[in-house]
Amino acid sequence: MGALIDCPIEGMALVQLPPIPTLETRRLILRPLEERDASAIQQLFPQWQIVRWLTASVPWPYPSDGATRNMGETLEQLRRGEKYFWAITLKGSDELRGRIDLWPFDGQTRDMRGFWLDPKLQGLGLMTEAANAVTAYAFEELKWPFLYLTNAAANRASARVKEKQGAVEIAREPFSYVSGDGSRQIWLLTHEAWLTRKAADE
Ligand SMILES: CC(C)(COP(=O)(O)OP(=O)(O)OC[C@H]1O[C@@H](n2cnc3c(N)ncnc32)[C@H](O)[C@@H]1OP(=O)(O)O)[C@@H](O)C(=O)NCCC(=O)NCCS
């Protein structure tokens, strides 16, 4: 599983993640994010439909060098084995059309996955596909027992992706989004619930 690194919580150890794999679904290739993706992100990401229910720490209006600046920090975290960042691409094209991120539980923050998709591709079941591939990797390869997941309560599409995976809402709390103050749903998806849901879908 990799080397142990500093952990803020007594009795727990954060593990350096294994190298990021490329994941494949029926319609998508999820490949490691790369520096060259910054221009596609700068084109796609600063859209209200994408940012409105993201954390208020996302700068808005989005600066013209926002993607490049964020990329530096992101690739550093990837290199240090702290988090995974995948570029979502359609099979047959290597162009980034969205992003999905995964990171381990730090003992405190009940949030372990993030995603966004080009609005032109939304509503086609693509994020469900991407989230399933990343979740399978977390449970089956990394052997994590659970994922904590979050979204703005108003963000029904994001909530729906979680519901469809078998996640259970366990809390709501105030949270600040780019669109203002709101309420955040916190979900728990256990490996067991995921397996049960998968079996029912097959
Ligand atoms: C959230 C997001 C990634 C979903 O991607 P997507 O590829 O469109 O999702 P899918 O097509 O796989 O599934 C969406 C589900 O939500 C449902 N949905 C979409 N909009 C909805 C709405 N307004 N109300 C209720 N359900 C809705 C869809 O019908 C689908 O459910 P179904 O399969 O039962 O019909 C996409 O909307 C997005 O990028 N949003 C902006 C960024 C964001 O909010 N990220 C999440 C932060 S927590």
The ligand as an ORCA input file, in Angstrom:
! r2SCAN-3c Opt
* xyz 0 1
  C     -22.965     16.516    -10.835
  C     -22.532     16.152    -12.244
  C     -21.078     15.738    -12.234
  C     -23.396     14.991    -12.744
  O     -22.874     14.540    -13.982
  P     -23.778     13.772    -15.060
  O     -22.869     13.035    -16.000
  O     -24.746     14.721    -15.633
  O     -24.505     12.729    -14.104
  P     -25.283     11.413    -14.571
  O     -25.889     11.682    -15.920
  O     -24.354     10.256    -14.419
  O     -26.405     11.272    -13.458
  C     -27.104     12.388    -13.015
  C     -28.347     11.915    -12.288
  O     -28.923     13.057    -11.686
  C     -30.203     13.256    -12.217
  N     -30.427     14.680    -12.276
  C     -29.783     15.594    -13.009
  N     -30.279     16.816    -12.756
  C     -31.245     16.648    -11.829
  C     -32.143     17.515    -11.155
  N     -32.105     18.820    -11.370
  N     -33.015     16.991    -10.264
  C     -33.047     15.663    -10.026
  N     -32.206     14.773    -10.635
  C     -31.339     15.279    -11.515
  C     -30.190     12.579    -13.563
  O     -31.499     12.289    -14.020
  C     -29.377     11.331    -13.234
  O     -30.144     10.408    -12.477
  P     -30.882      9.133    -13.162
  O     -29.783      8.283    -13.757
  O     -31.584      8.484    -12.040
  O     -31.800      9.675    -14.222
  C     -22.713     17.341    -13.225
  O     -24.043     17.800    -13.119
  C     -21.759     18.484    -12.947
  O     -20.643     18.511    -13.435
  N     -22.211     19.489    -12.166
  C     -21.384     20.646    -11.867
  C     -20.253     20.318    -10.904
  C     -20.774     19.729     -9.614
  O     -21.792     20.166     -9.100
  N     -20.037     18.734     -9.119
  C     -20.402     18.042     -7.901
  C     -19.996     18.771     -6.716
  S     -20.465     17.843     -5.268
*
